């Protein structure tokens, strides 16, 4: 049961509460047991069915035609590492945005040291949008990969991934989309985005359990192996299997988590396309406008009407962001997050590095009444 | 003893997909460990009556399920005898 005395505005970290059907599915899978592919008895087969049923459901939800090209991972970070270590070779040139999370920035820096890849940051235009003209020019130099954050976990701003994908494809570069904040919120399909790889997590907008996520791969793209080990089949071979998804999925799956993830995408699939985004955008805009009425509070990021998910950063004049977070919880029962949100370059872009911001992130289960309560509470915290 | 068709797969993914698809089509079949006489791959094999295999093969092919091998086996005193 969720705690009704709390207002949870930290959905960008992990969504909460979860739909009841998700908890039921996890509970049922945990009670039934079994390890997929490890044995051919009823329990192992039932567990394998859970995994493949989840794969089909998530692939369908994300618009991926061939489920074997949906590689399950344990979170978006895991999927991004799989993608980056899987495609980048010594000397490759990579373009990335300043809005990337450390789940992209750190693997890229490690690969720069280990494999001598070359990194170049794409510039942002006015109001935080990617400068696509400049991106087009930078892509004219031979580039292996472009990495783009679909929506910022600091400001909520959505980037025009499709246009970037078209530019990348025209110049023969691959496009990797970090959809950690957008899967489940924005309606999209891998093909429509012109993306070659898309990494997602299950526990944020998809409303599933932690420990789930995946990487969608476009047809024909092959990755070097990332995590290798037992797959339950071809055990006589000392090298990993060639076929997807097993080639990239060594070790035991998070069966219970994936059962929950299937339940959550089924739940989301029952909503109108774009309904979650419309809801989050409404809440964000209401929040943004409410904050503008509080003296000393400054929203950080694009204007309230910019295409955004339910994420909003702010600063309070003369008050440490950490104290704002602490007081909002202790005095008002409001949950939010303070700091750099693992995206240091995004804060450099918005002039909030290294202090960071207070981030409020409402989601599908939040209401306009909660937004109003948060605005009122923040006004009280600022005034006293 | 009856003769069955045994189908092996290149991966667990394809074996389970086959199982799901044939169940959805109400084609009677069983999943069992790959007989060691066929392969040491440790995966799952699909067993069904020979007369059902042509229909099953079409369903699997239409859905992109990869088949590694197709065998006719007869169980005989605790062992499998490969007929072809």
Interface residues (C-beta under 8 A of the other chain):
Chain A: X36 X37 X39 X40 X45 X48 X49 X51 X52 X53 X66 X67 X68 X231 X232 X233 X234 X235 X236 X241 X243 X244 X245 X246
Chain B: X10 X11 X12 X13 X14 X15 X16 X17 X19 X20 X31 X32 X33 X40 X41 X42 X43 X44 X64 X66
